[in-house]
Each structure stands twice: as structure tokens, then as C-alpha cells.
Amino acid sequence: MALGFGMRRGGTGEPVDFVGETRWRYRPIVIQGSLAEVQAALDAAAKIEEDLKERNVQFVVALPSADQVKLQKTFDCVWFASSADKITAIYLRNDDGKKPHQWALVGYDGSVKAAGSLPIDFAKEIMAKIDTMPMRKDEMADKKFKPTAECILGKEIG
């Protein structure tokens, strides 16, 4: 199932489609939690940033705007969600009726590939999952493959 909602380019107010902007280019990880939980996740990601960037991972952080300014962006590629409720409803819902997930890995096609609670074990829950995906296997086999270099910084999803 492909999921999507609008976002706005930082400063311009120009609407951009989230799935259209990321599809076939990035593997976003949507995260929602307390400021401390989100900060810990980004700090852990920063320790293996090159490995995550090689897999075209970027983060979408759902935090209240008051907390967004407090977050230390230790990982380069971070987007901010302006609507935590919309993020939760679309990406972090838990179909078994339990509380919503706190993170979700979104594939190139825009669908959720894995989800869970914080903290994230990036090696086991993210990189191992990505490395089993058919398109990632193709990337690893392709000697000419280069990760998408552009970080989508300064964009706000809403």
C-alpha cells in the first residue's frame, strides 16, 4: 500500500507530495516519540550515518514545533512533520489495535516495510531489513550504484 500526504518546501510554502518527492529515491524512516527518544534515535543513527546514507535513508521526525527547535540534528538528512497526528494515522498505525508504532521504515515504493517501538536497533531492524529488499540487492550488485547524494533538508511535511 503506497502512502502519502502533502508537505511544504521550507520557506516557500510550495506544496510537495511526500511520496512523489521520495518515491524511488529515498527510504524514509518516520519517527515519533518524546524529544529524548527521538534525539537518542538520531544520535544512534549518526554513529552509522554513512551506512544509512548508502541505503538512501532519511528521517521524518514528528514532534511538536516547540520540540523541533530543541532537537540536535546529529544526522544530516532530517525532515520535520508539522502534523504528528497525520504522521501517526498514516505511517505509524498499528493494525492489531495496540498503541501506534513509534517508527516505520518506508520503502522506495512508499509502503511501510517495517515498524516498531523506540529505541531502534538500526543494524537489526533497519539495515538488515533494507539489505533483504530486492532493489537493495540490485544496488549492492551494481558496481556503478551511487546513493542519492541530496539530503532533503529544510522541508516540512504537513
N, C-alpha and C positions, 0 to 999 in steps of 0.2 A: 504494500500500500504506500503510495507516494503521499507525502505530507507537505503542506506549505502554508505560508501566510505572508503578509506584506512586511517590508522593512523600509527604512528610510536611510538614504545616504547621509552620512554625518554632515551637518551644516546646510545642506541644500534643500532638504525636505522632499527631495525627489523620491517617489515610491519605487521600490525594487522588490521583485518577488524572491523570497528566500530560496525556494527550491530552484528557481531559474538561475539564480546567482551562484548556487553551489553545485547544482547537478553536473555530474561527470567531471568536476574539477576538485572537489574537496570532500572530506569525510568529517563533518562536524560532530563534536561531542557537546550535547546540550547538558548543562549542569544547573541545578537549583538546590540551594541549601542555605545554611546560615553563612554569614560573611566568613567566619572562621573555617567552616567546612570547604567553602569554595576556594578560599585562599590556600588551604592545605592541598587541595587538588591541583591548583595551578602551580604551586611550589613543587609538588611531586612531578608534574609534567615538565617543568623547567629542567629538571635533572636529566631527562631523556628527550629533550626538545628536538634534537636532530633526528632521532629515530622516529618521533611522531611526525615531524615535518616531511620526512622521507615517505611517509604514508599519507601525506596530504591532510593531516588532522588540523582542525581549527576548533576553537571553543566558542560556544554560545552560552553566555552566563546570564541567568535570570536572577536578578537581585533588585530590590527596591533602589531607586535612584540615589537615595541618601547613602546606601552602602556601596554603590558603584564607584563613587569618588574615593572611598576608603580602600578599595581593593588595590593591592600592589600587583601590577601586571608583570609577573615574573616570566610568563610565557608570552611570546610575541603576538601570536595570532588569536586575538580575543574579540568577540562581538558582544555587545550588551543588548539584552532584551528589554524593551520598555514595558512589556506586559507579561509578568510572571504567570498570571492566570492562563493566558493563551498558550504559553510555552508548556505549562503543566497539562492543559487539556489536550494538546496535540501530540507532544512528544513523550511526555513522562507518565501518561496514564497507565494504570495497571489493570489489565483486563480481568484479573481474577478477583476484583473487588477490594483488594487490600490498598493500603496507602500508596500514593503515586511514587514512581521511581524518582531517584534524585539525579540520575544521569542516564543518557541514552546516546549510543553511537549511531549516527545516521550514515548510511552508505551513499555511494555516488548516485544511486537512483532516487534518493530522497526518502527511502524507507528506513525504519528503525531496525538495526541489525542486532543490537544487544542493549540491555538496560539493567540497572541495579541501584543499589544504595551506596552512599558515600561511606567510607573512603573508597576510591577506585584503585585497584591493583592494575596499573597500566600494562605491565608485562603479560599478565594472565588474562585480563578481561578485555583489553583493547588491542594491543599489538598482536597477540595470538589469534584473536578473532579476525582482525584485518588480514593477517597472513594466510588465513584459510579461504578468503574470498577469491573467486575466480579472477576478477580483474586485478587483484593484487598479485596473484600468481603470475599473470601475464606481465605485470610491471617488473617483477623480480627476474623473469626470464629475458626481458627485453634489455639488452645491454645499452640501448640508446635512451631508455626511460629517464626522464628528469622530473622530479616533483614540481608541482606548480609553485613558482617562486613567490608569487604575490600573496601577501597577507591582506585580508580584507579588514584593515584596521579603520576605526573611526566610523563604522556603520552601525546603525541602530535598528534593531528589529522591532516592529511594533504591530 
